[in-house]
Amino acid sequence: MKKMLPWLITILLAITLIVVAVVLLTPQLLGKNNSNPNTAAQAIEVQKLSADELVEMTSEITDIKTNLADQDYIVLMNFAFQLNDKKSKEEFDKIKEFKIKPIIIKTLADTKPDELRGSGGKDQLSAKLINLINKTLTEGKLTQIEITNYILTSL
């Protein structure tokens, strides 16, 4: 037994070091593979536009009502979408009811109420929606989303 004691201590020490290394390195390794929705949204630069130009390039979707991931909460939201040119706004207006609205509803259905609290939560939602909606647009790009109305309530 005395001859095996150093071997047992060495094996336990090696296993402990491996476990500690895995615990410390896992967040760093997984963090690099996760795509950050804010990164892509920040890459789009918002131009300074006049009020008339903003009106010409902005589309609205109103009265989106849906449950969140926690079925005890419901959210009512209105959105204003700023696109980069008039052509992309025209395309957006054509598909907003049957392509864009479902994307918003699905995204909200996967969102927890705590994720929407505060301006940071709303900014994250906007960034996520910009990334998802830009994938569906064939002409132009969505540059900014503003939440124009927001009501979160429990049932």
Number of C-alpha atoms within 10 A of each C-alpha: 5 6 7 9 10 11 11 11 11 12 12 12 12 12 12 12 12 12 11 11 11 12 11 11 11 10 10 10 11 9 11 9 8 8 9 13 18 16 11 13 20 12 9 13 10 12 8 8 10 9 8 8 12 15 11 15 19 22 18 16 18 14 12 17 15 17 23 21 16 14 13 11 15 19 19 15 17 16 19 16 19 22 24 19 18 14 13 20 23 16 14 26 15 12 13 17 11 9 14 20 16 13 16 21 16 14 16 22 17 12 16 15 21 9 12 19 11 9 9 11 14 16 18 17 21 22 22 18 22 22 18 16 19 16 11 14 17 10 15 16 21 25 21 20 20 14 17 12 13 15 10 16 12 11 8
